[in-house]
Every structure is written in C-alpha cells, then in structure tokens.
Amino acid sequence: MNANRPPSEADPDGSDRDEGSARALARLALLCVAGAVAAVVAGAGQWLILLLGLAGLALAGAGIWWALARRGVARLLGALLALAAPVGVLTLYAVSGLWPAAVTALGSWAAALACARSALRRLRKPHGVRSRSARPPRRPVLIMNPRSGGGKVSQHGLVERAEALGARVILLDLDAAPDPVALARRAVAEGADLLGVAGGDGTQALVAGVAAEYGLPFMVLAAGTRNHLAMDLGLDRDRPASGLDALSDGVELRIDLGDVAGRPFVNTVSFGAYAQIVQSPAYRDAKAATALDQLPGLLVGEAGTSLDVRTDDARVHAPQTLLVSNNPYARADPLGGGRRPRLDGGTLGVIAIRVEGAAQAAELALRGERASSITALTSRRVVVEADEEFIPVAVDGEALTLPPPVVCTVRPGALRVRVPRHRPGASYVAPSVDWRRVVRLALGDNPLPFRKSRSGQSQSGKNPSRQSTSRENQEQSDA
C-alpha cells in the first residue's frame, strides 16, 4: 500500500496514516541504530573493551547454566561467575573512561528498539476477541477456593459480594479433596445458567470444561496466584471483586479451549523438567530449593524422561522442557513471554527448549528467543511420546502423570466467557524486532503481511501462516 496516495484515495479506516507513521518510526529506528554505531566508533581505540562487554554477558549466561546444572563447588563457582561477569564489565567501562560511549550506545540502541517495535505494531490493527451483549444470568453458580492466592476470596469479600448479586457460592472444602467437576455438574443439574470460578487456573480449567460441555457461559474471578487466564482476558487482577460486574453488566466472548488426553486446559500443558519438579511433594512449600535440587539430574543426568514431540509440520526430539499453550504466547522467550495476544486463534503454541551445555547457555544469554536452543512453533495437534509407562505432566500448574502418547489439541471457540463490559484490557507485550522487516519498511517496501485487505487476502501475497519459527508468535504480538 502506498503511503503517499492523495487523501481522497486513502482508506477511511486510517490504515494509510498508520502505515505512514510506521514508516516514519522505522526510519527513526535506523537513525538511532546509526547513533549507537557512531557512539561505538567514538571509542574506536578501545574495541577490545567493547567486545569484552559481550563476552561478559556470555560468561554470565554460562555461569547461570553451571549454577543450575551442577552441584557443590561447580554450582557455587557458576553463581559467582554469573554475578562477577557483569560487575567486571561495568568496572572495566568505568576505569577505562569508556562509560560515556557505552551509555550513549545503549541509550541509542534502546531508543531504536522502542521505535522499531512501535513501527511494527502500527502495521496491524489491534485484534480483540469479539464480544456480544448477553442477558444477565438468573441462576449463576460460583465455585470458590478459599485458600487460593493466599486467601483472596476472604480478603476481597468475594462470597458476600457474589451472594449480594444473586449468585450461589460453593466453597471448596479442601480437607475433603473436593471434585470441582462433580460440583459443577451438580450445579448444572440443579438449574445453573452460568458457572464461575474464583481460584487457580487448574480449577478454572476443570469447571470451564463442564461449561463448554453444556454450552453455558463461564466466568473468571482473579483469585488465584498468577491468574494467567484473567490477565489474558483483560480483567483487573488487583481487584478480583471487579470481575463480579460481569453478572450485572457483562458481555460474552468466545475463546478456544485446550484439550490434553481428554482433560481441558485454559493456559498451558508442561512436559519435561518443570513437570517433573512439580511432582515433588516438597515443591509447594519450597519451590526454589526443590528446583535447585532436581535440575542437575534433569538437565545433564538421567533423571528426566526423554520425549519425542510431533506437531503438524515438525518433529522435536528430546527437549528438556516443552510448553504447549492454548494459543501462542506473544514471545518465545521463556522468561519474557508473559501473555497471549489472542485466545481465539484456533492453534496451540509450542515452545521447546534444549540447552546442552555452557556454550548454548551463553548463546541464549546473547540471542534470547532466537537462540538455537529454543524451538517455537504453532500447531493444531501436538503428540508427545516417550519410552515410559507414564510421564509427568503439569496441566495449568496441576501435577499429573499420563500414559504416552499424550495428545494435545485445541477446540476453537468452544468456551463462552462472560466478562465485565468495562475492564482494563490485557497489557501490551512488545513484539520481538525483525530488523529486515524494519529496513524494508523504512525503504518504502511493503514488509511481510500484517494486515488483510477487505477481500481477506494478504496484501503482500506471501504466506502468513509460516510455523517453523517464533516469527508468527511475534506477528500476533503486534496486536
């Protein structure tokens, strides 16, 4: 699309203006890159010191690997290296007089990344799940976990507030090992026309499965610990009681529901190291200590189960950690993904990680989600096989063991979710930057497709459904 067309020919939705501002931001990003290069050139007599900065970052990554994958003295030395490397680099910059050039270069690079991300974001209109008005429920039933999230149900007075709005509340008696599925089915049999949960993601998934089975709307109250689903639905996680507004002034969304071996999941299914760690009875009370105790055997020993993973278009052998999500996360970076831009894309996100030594850990520190140790895909079906009778699996954080092959699928639009009409919305996660796309945009070329024309065809004519890298996840995060 030509950004210089006369105003009379511009699209009424403002797409030309968006593309024009994106092009300007892309050019500003390249100017900032040039500024960073100029700052580096200003310290041309100390190139070695600049290179040592990158080496320090790589050494920190290697140190973290030794701290996680080794025990005893090796673990201690790795932790010391992870701390000493960045401190040493900063000290070297200070005593060499290079710090002004380093600060200028880093500031210019940060500005370049911010401009590039803003440019890429403007190439695509924000995608939101379509909502529709719906009559308030007459007999809503909310299942609440009084201990979830450190007792948020009582802290925020959720029981009293829900009952004041006409909802029936079922408090889980955790000492009696309650079955949320049985409770939800009984509520449906007694006439419930909405099912809701104030609790963790695991309980939410089980009740959501019942709601989807009977075609009833489902409601989420952010009373868990992390509240991943509530975050991606745009709910206010700091004010769980605000979710009750959905009972009186709500709208309805249609989102996907994941399925693993016949069990529903709303967020993720984990295999490998994390799934093995959460099996330990000590994990709930001592997460960090349990993880540090088990990671050496899982990463470099024989403690872990060797997995073989098949997706629609690829095969991944022996990942140390595998994450299958109900719709892809915005970024493949296991530490920075955070949220899913969409819940109605009809695909699973797949992130597989295999780090085989300090060298790959150093590469991961330098390249992030583009490191060779990370594989990011999308797929409609994922099959996980292993030469074991049962394999550990974590479904929305709940520890299970399942017989292989374990099959994960997605049910597009299977779940009706009722949310407040007025809610904060999901926080934006900046996309990863593809500099080739930024350069093409700055030079006036139409980059890889972000938008579809009115006919529904991609404007650049290229296939937007590539699944072999994390790039598709990035494009979705531009929304």
C-alpha positions as CSV (number, residue, x, y, z in Angstrom):
1,M,0.0,0.0,0.0
2,N,1.4,3.4,-1.0
3,A,1.6,5.8,1.9
4,N,1.8,8.8,-0.4
5,R,-1.6,8.4,-2.1
6,P,-3.8,11.5,-2.2
7,P,-6.1,11.9,0.8
8,S,-9.1,11.2,-1.5
9,E,-7.9,7.7,-2.1
10,A,-6.9,6.9,1.5
11,D,-8.7,4.2,3.3
12,P,-11.5,5.6,5.6
13,D,-10.2,3.4,8.4
14,G,-7.0,5.4,8.6
15,S,-4.7,2.5,7.5
16,D,-2.7,4.8,5.3
17,R,-2.0,7.1,8.3
18,D,-0.9,4.1,10.3
19,E,1.4,2.9,7.6
20,G,2.8,6.3,7.2
21,S,3.6,6.7,10.9
22,A,5.0,3.2,11.0
23,R,7.4,4.1,8.1
24,A,8.5,7.3,9.9
25,L,9.2,5.3,13.1
26,A,11.1,2.7,11.2
27,R,13.3,5.4,9.7
28,L,13.8,6.9,13.2
29,A,14.8,3.5,14.5
30,L,17.5,3.2,11.8
31,L,18.8,6.7,12.7
32,C,19.0,5.6,16.4
33,V,20.9,2.5,15.2
34,A,23.3,4.8,13.4
35,G,23.7,6.8,16.6
36,A,24.6,3.7,18.5
37,V,27.2,2.7,15.9
38,A,28.6,6.2,16.0
39,A,29.0,6.0,19.8
40,V,30.8,2.7,19.4
41,V,33.1,4.2,16.7
42,A,33.8,7.1,19.1
43,G,35.6,4.5,21.2
44,A,37.4,3.1,18.3
45,G,40.7,2.9,20.2
46,Q,39.1,0.5,22.7
47,W,37.3,-2.0,20.6
48,L,38.6,-4.8,22.7
49,I,36.9,-3.4,25.8
50,L,33.6,-3.2,23.8
51,L,33.9,-6.8,22.8
52,L,34.7,-7.8,26.4
53,G,31.2,-6.4,27.3
54,L,29.6,-9.0,25.0
55,A,31.9,-11.6,26.4
56,G,30.8,-10.7,29.9
57,L,27.2,-11.2,29.0
58,A,28.0,-14.6,27.5
59,L,30.0,-15.6,30.6
60,A,27.1,-14.6,32.8
61,G,24.9,-17.0,30.8
62,A,27.4,-19.8,31.2
63,G,27.6,-19.1,34.9
64,I,23.8,-19.4,35.3
65,W,24.0,-22.8,33.4
66,W,26.6,-24.1,35.8
67,A,24.7,-22.8,38.8
68,L,21.5,-24.7,37.7
69,A,23.0,-27.8,36.1
70,R,25.8,-28.6,38.6
71,R,26.1,-29.2,42.3
72,G,28.6,-28.4,45.1
73,V,31.7,-26.3,44.2
74,A,30.7,-26.1,40.5
75,R,27.4,-24.6,41.4
76,L,29.0,-22.0,43.7
77,L,31.6,-21.1,41.0
78,G,28.8,-20.7,38.4
79,A,26.8,-18.4,40.7
80,L,29.9,-16.3,41.4
81,L,30.7,-16.1,37.6
82,A,27.1,-15.0,36.9
83,L,27.4,-12.2,39.3
84,A,31.1,-11.3,38.7
85,A,30.9,-11.1,34.9
86,P,28.5,-8.1,34.6
87,V,30.1,-6.4,37.6
88,G,33.5,-6.8,36.0
89,V,32.3,-5.3,32.7
90,L,30.8,-2.3,34.4
91,T,34.0,-1.8,36.4
92,L,36.1,-2.1,33.2
93,Y,34.0,0.5,31.5
94,A,34.3,2.9,34.4
95,V,38.1,2.7,34.8
96,S,38.8,2.8,31.1
97,G,36.8,6.0,30.5
98,L,34.6,4.3,28.0
99,W,31.4,4.7,30.0
100,P,30.1,7.8,28.2
101,A,30.3,6.0,24.8
102,A,28.8,2.9,26.4
103,V,25.9,4.8,27.9
104,T,25.2,6.7,24.6
105,A,25.3,3.5,22.6
106,L,23.0,1.6,25.0
107,G,20.6,4.6,25.1
108,S,20.5,4.9,21.3
109,W,20.0,1.1,20.9
110,A,17.1,1.2,23.4
111,A,15.5,4.0,21.5
112,A,16.0,2.1,18.3
113,L,14.2,-0.9,19.7
114,A,11.3,1.2,21.0
115,C,10.8,2.9,17.7
116,A,11.1,-0.4,15.8
117,R,8.5,-2.1,18.0
118,S,6.2,0.9,17.7
119,A,6.5,0.8,13.9
120,L,5.8,-2.9,13.7
121,R,2.8,-2.5,16.0
122,R,1.2,0.2,13.8
123,L,1.2,-2.1,10.8
124,R,-1.6,-4.2,12.3
125,K,-4.8,-3.1,13.9
126,P,-5.2,-4.4,17.4
127,H,-7.1,-7.7,17.4
128,G,-9.6,-8.2,20.1
129,V,-11.9,-11.1,20.7
130,R,-15.4,-10.1,19.5
131,S,-17.8,-9.6,22.3
132,R,-21.6,-9.6,22.2
133,S,-24.2,-8.5,24.6
134,A,-25.9,-11.1,26.7
135,R,-28.7,-11.2,29.2
136,P,-27.6,-11.4,32.8
137,P,-27.7,-14.9,34.3
138,R,-30.6,-15.8,36.5
139,R,-29.0,-18.6,38.5
140,P,-25.3,-18.2,38.4
141,V,-23.1,-20.6,40.5
142,L,-19.6,-19.6,41.5
143,I,-17.1,-22.2,42.8
144,M,-14.6,-20.6,45.1
145,N,-11.3,-21.9,46.6
146,P,-10.9,-20.2,50.0
147,R,-7.1,-20.8,50.1
148,S,-6.2,-19.8,46.5
149,G,-3.9,-16.9,46.1
150,G,-3.2,-16.7,49.8
151,G,-6.8,-16.3,50.7
152,K,-8.0,-13.7,48.2
153,V,-11.6,-15.0,48.5
154,S,-11.9,-13.8,52.0
155,Q,-9.6,-10.8,51.7
156,H,-11.7,-9.3,49.0
157,G,-15.1,-10.4,50.4
158,L,-16.0,-12.3,47.2
159,V,-18.5,-14.6,48.9
160,E,-20.6,-11.8,50.3
161,R,-20.4,-9.7,47.2
162,A,-21.4,-12.5,44.9
163,E,-24.3,-13.5,47.0
164,A,-25.5,-9.9,47.1
165,L,-25.7,-10.0,43.3
166,G,-27.8,-13.2,43.4
167,A,-25.1,-15.8,42.8
168,R,-25.0,-19.1,44.6
169,V,-21.5,-19.7,46.0
170,I,-19.9,-23.2,46.6
171,L,-16.9,-23.0,48.8
172,L,-14.4,-25.9,48.2
173,D,-13.7,-27.9,51.3
174,L,-10.0,-28.7,50.6
175,D,-9.7,-31.1,53.5
176,A,-12.3,-33.4,51.9
177,A,-10.5,-33.5,48.5
178,P,-13.4,-31.9,46.5
179,D,-14.1,-32.7,42.9
180,P,-14.8,-29.4,41.1
181,V,-16.1,-31.3,38.0
182,A,-18.7,-33.1,40.1
183,L,-19.7,-29.9,41.9
184,A,-20.1,-28.1,38.6
185,R,-22.2,-30.9,37.1
186,R,-24.5,-31.0,40.1
187,A,-24.9,-27.2,39.8
188,V,-25.9,-27.6,36.2
189,A,-28.4,-30.4,37.1
190,E,-29.9,-28.0,39.7
191,G,-30.5,-25.3,37.1
192,A,-27.3,-23.2,37.0
193,D,-27.2,-21.0,33.8
194,L,-23.6,-19.7,34.5
195,L,-20.6,-21.4,36.0
196,G,-17.8,-19.4,37.5
197,V,-14.5,-19.9,39.5
198,A,-12.6,-17.9,42.0
199,G,-9.5,-19.9,42.3
200,G,-6.4,-21.2,40.5
201,D,-6.1,-21.9,36.8
202,G,-6.3,-25.7,37.3
203,T,-9.8,-25.4,39.0
204,Q,-10.8,-22.9,36.3
205,A,-9.9,-25.4,33.5
206,L,-12.0,-28.2,35.0
207,V,-15.1,-26.1,35.5
208,A,-14.6,-24.5,32.1
209,G,-14.7,-28.0,30.6
210,V,-18.1,-28.5,32.2
211,A,-19.4,-25.1,31.0
212,A,-18.2,-25.9,27.4
213,E,-19.9,-29.3,27.5
214,Y,-23.3,-27.9,28.4
215,G,-22.9,-24.7,26.4
216,L,-23.1,-22.4,29.4
217,P,-21.2,-19.2,29.9
218,F,-18.2,-19.3,32.2
219,M,-16.9,-16.6,34.5
220,V,-13.4,-16.0,35.9
221,L,-12.6,-14.1,39.2
222,A,-8.9,-13.3,39.6
223,A,-8.5,-15.0,43.0
224,G,-5.6,-17.3,42.1
225,T,-1.8,-16.8,42.4
226,R,-0.9,-15.8,38.9
227,N,-4.3,-15.5,37.2
228,H,-2.9,-16.1,33.7
229,L,-6.3,-16.5,32.1
230,A,-7.7,-13.5,33.9
231,M,-4.8,-11.4,32.6
232,D,-5.3,-12.5,29.0
233,L,-9.0,-11.8,29.3
234,G,-8.1,-8.2,30.3
235,L,-9.5,-8.5,33.9
236,D,-8.3,-6.4,36.8
237,R,-6.1,-8.8,38.7
238,D,-5.5,-6.3,41.5
239,R,-9.3,-6.1,42.2
240,P,-10.8,-9.6,41.9
241,A,-14.2,-8.3,43.0
242,S,-14.4,-6.2,39.9
243,G,-14.9,-9.4,37.9
244,L,-18.4,-9.7,39.6
245,D,-19.5,-6.8,37.4
246,A,-19.9,-9.4,34.7
247,L,-23.1,-10.7,36.5
248,S,-24.9,-7.4,36.1
249,D,-23.2,-5.6,33.2
250,G,-21.3,-8.1,31.2
251,V,-20.5,-9.1,27.7
252,E,-19.7,-12.5,26.2
253,L,-16.6,-13.7,24.4
254,R,-15.9,-16.9,22.5
255,I,-12.5,-18.3,23.2
256,D,-10.7,-21.6,22.5
257,L,-10.3,-24.4,25.0
258,G,-7.3,-26.7,25.0
259,D,-7.5,-30.5,25.5
260,V,-4.8,-32.8,26.8
261,A,-5.7,-36.5,26.8
262,G,-9.4,-35.7,27.3
263,R,-8.8,-33.1,30.0
264,P,-9.4,-29.4,29.4
265,F,-6.8,-26.7,29.9
266,V,-7.1,-23.0,29.6
267,N,-3.5,-21.9,29.7
268,T,-0.6,-24.4,29.4
269,V,0.5,-28.0,29.5
270,S,4.1,-28.5,30.5
271,F,6.3,-31.5,29.9
272,G,9.9,-32.2,30.9
273,A,11.9,-30.5,33.7
274,Y,9.1,-28.3,35.1
275,A,6.5,-31.0,35.0
276,Q,8.9,-33.4,36.8
277,I,9.8,-30.8,39.5
278,V,6.1,-30.0,40.4
279,Q,5.5,-33.7,41.1
280,S,7.6,-33.4,44.2
281,P,5.5,-33.1,47.4
282,A,8.1,-30.5,48.7
283,Y,7.6,-28.2,45.7
284,R,4.6,-26.3,47.1
285,D,6.4,-25.3,50.2
286,A,9.9,-24.9,48.9
287,K,9.8,-24.1,45.1
288,A,13.3,-22.8,44.7
289,A,15.0,-25.4,46.9
290,T,13.2,-28.2,45.2
291,A,14.0,-26.9,41.7
292,L,17.7,-26.4,42.5
293,D,17.9,-29.9,44.0
294,Q,16.3,-31.6,40.9
295,L,17.6,-29.5,38.0
296,P,21.1,-31.1,37.7
297,G,19.7,-34.5,37.2
298,L,17.1,-33.3,34.8
299,L,19.4,-31.1,32.7
300,V,22.6,-33.2,32.4
301,G,21.7,-36.5,34.1
302,E,19.4,-39.4,33.5
303,A,16.6,-38.3,35.8
304,G,14.4,-36.8,33.1
305,T,12.2,-38.6,30.7
306,S,13.3,-38.5,27.0
307,L,10.5,-37.0,25.0
308,D,9.7,-37.2,21.3
309,V,7.3,-34.4,20.1
310,R,5.3,-34.3,16.8
311,T,3.4,-31.3,15.7
312,D,1.5,-30.7,12.4
313,D,4.7,-29.8,10.5
314,A,7.7,-30.7,12.6
315,R,9.3,-33.1,15.0
316,V,11.3,-32.1,18.1
317,H,13.5,-34.7,19.8
318,A,14.3,-34.8,23.5
319,P,13.5,-31.3,24.6
320,Q,14.4,-30.7,28.3
321,T,11.3,-28.5,28.7
322,L,8.2,-28.4,26.5
323,L,5.4,-25.9,26.8
324,V,2.1,-26.3,24.9
325,S,-0.3,-23.4,25.3
326,N,-3.9,-22.7,24.4
327,N,-3.0,-20.2,21.7
328,P,0.7,-19.0,21.3
329,Y,2.4,-16.6,23.7
330,A,3.5,-13.3,22.4
331,R,7.1,-14.2,22.5
332,A,9.1,-17.4,22.5
333,D,11.4,-16.0,25.3
334,P,10.6,-18.4,28.2
335,L,11.4,-15.5,30.6
336,G,9.7,-12.7,28.8
337,G,6.6,-14.1,27.0
338,G,4.1,-13.3,29.7
339,R,0.8,-13.3,27.9
340,R,-1.1,-14.4,24.8
341,P,-2.3,-11.7,22.4
342,R,-5.2,-13.9,21.3
343,L,-7.4,-16.6,22.8
344,D,-9.4,-17.3,19.7
345,G,-6.7,-18.1,17.1
346,G,-7.6,-21.8,16.9
347,T,-4.0,-23.0,17.4
348,L,-1.7,-24.3,20.1
349,G,1.6,-22.6,20.9
350,V,4.6,-24.9,21.2
351,I,7.9,-23.8,22.9
352,A,10.6,-26.5,23.2
353,I,13.9,-25.8,25.0
354,R,17.1,-27.9,25.0
355,V,20.3,-26.4,26.4
356,E,23.1,-28.9,26.2
357,G,26.0,-27.0,27.8
358,A,27.5,-23.7,28.8
359,A,28.1,-22.7,25.2
360,Q,24.4,-22.9,24.4
361,A,23.6,-21.1,27.6
362,A,25.9,-18.3,26.6
363,E,24.2,-18.1,23.2
364,L,20.8,-18.0,24.9
365,A,22.0,-15.0,27.0
366,L,23.2,-13.2,23.9
367,R,20.4,-14.0,21.4
368,G,17.4,-14.6,23.7
369,E,14.4,-16.3,22.0
370,R,16.3,-16.5,18.7
371,A,18.9,-18.9,20.2
372,S,19.3,-22.3,18.6
373,S,18.3,-23.9,21.9
374,I,14.7,-22.6,21.6
375,T,12.2,-24.0,19.1
376,A,8.9,-22.1,18.7
377,L,6.0,-23.5,16.6
378,T,2.3,-23.3,16.2
379,S,0.2,-26.4,15.6
380,R,-3.4,-27.7,15.9
381,R,-2.3,-31.0,17.3
382,V,0.8,-32.0,19.4
383,V,1.7,-35.6,20.2
384,V,4.2,-36.3,23.0
385,E,5.7,-39.8,23.1
386,A,8.2,-41.5,25.5
387,D,9.5,-44.9,26.3
388,E,7.9,-44.8,29.8
389,E,4.7,-46.3,31.2
390,F,3.7,-42.8,32.5
391,I,5.2,-39.4,32.0
392,P,4.9,-36.3,34.3
393,V,2.7,-33.6,33.0
394,A,1.7,-30.2,34.5
395,V,-1.7,-29.1,33.3
396,D,-2.4,-25.5,34.2
397,G,0.1,-25.9,37.1
398,E,-1.5,-29.2,38.4
399,A,0.8,-32.2,38.6
400,L,-0.4,-35.3,36.8
401,T,1.1,-38.4,35.2
402,L,-0.3,-39.6,31.9
403,P,0.4,-42.6,29.7
404,P,2.0,-41.8,26.4
405,P,1.3,-40.9,23.7
406,V,-0.2,-37.7,25.2
407,V,-2.2,-35.8,22.6
408,C,-2.9,-32.1,22.9
409,T,-5.5,-30.4,20.7
410,V,-7.5,-27.2,20.6
411,R,-11.2,-26.7,20.4
412,P,-11.8,-23.4,18.6
413,G,-14.5,-21.2,20.1
414,A,-15.6,-23.9,22.5
415,L,-15.9,-21.7,25.6
416,R,-18.3,-18.9,26.2
417,V,-16.7,-16.5,28.7
418,R,-18.7,-13.7,30.4
419,V,-16.6,-10.7,31.4
420,P,-17.4,-7.2,32.7
421,R,-18.3,-4.7,29.9
422,H,-15.8,-2.3,31.3
423,R,-12.4,-3.8,32.2
424,P,-8.8,-2.7,31.9
425,G,-7.8,-4.9,29.0
426,A,-4.8,-7.1,28.5
427,S,-1.4,-5.4,28.9
428,Y,0.5,-5.0,25.7
429,V,3.6,-7.1,25.2
430,A,6.1,-5.5,22.7
431,P,7.0,-7.8,19.8
432,S,10.4,-9.0,19.0
433,V,12.1,-6.9,16.4
434,D,12.8,-8.3,12.9
435,W,15.3,-5.8,11.5
436,R,14.9,-7.0,8.0
437,R,11.2,-6.0,8.2
438,V,12.1,-2.7,9.7
439,V,14.6,-1.9,7.0
440,R,12.2,-2.8,4.2
441,L,9.5,-0.6,5.8
442,A,11.9,2.3,6.2
443,L,13.0,2.0,2.5
444,G,9.4,2.1,1.3
445,D,8.8,-1.6,0.6
446,N,5.7,-3.4,2.0
447,P,7.1,-5.8,4.6
448,L,5.8,-9.2,5.5
449,P,2.0,-9.2,5.7
450,F,0.5,-7.8,8.9
451,R,-2.9,-6.8,7.6
452,K,-5.5,-8.3,5.3
453,S,-7.4,-6.4,2.7
454,R,-11.1,-6.2,2.5
455,S,-11.2,-9.3,0.3
456,G,-9.4,-11.2,3.1
457,Q,-6.2,-11.8,1.1
458,S,-2.8,-10.8,2.5
459,Q,-1.6,-7.6,0.8
460,S,1.9,-8.7,0.2
461,G,1.0,-12.0,-1.3
462,K,3.2,-14.0,0.9
463,N,2.1,-16.9,3.1
464,P,1.4,-15.6,6.6
465,S,1.0,-19.0,8.1
466,R,4.6,-20.0,8.4
467,Q,5.0,-22.1,11.5
468,S,8.7,-23.2,11.6
469,T,9.9,-20.3,13.8
470,S,8.7,-17.9,16.5
471,R,8.0,-15.2,13.9
472,E,4.3,-16.0,13.8
473,N,4.1,-15.5,17.5
474,Q,5.8,-12.2,17.1
475,E,3.4,-11.0,14.4
476,Q,0.5,-11.8,16.6
477,S,2.0,-9.8,19.4
478,D,2.0,-6.7,17.3
479,A,-1.8,-6.6,18.0
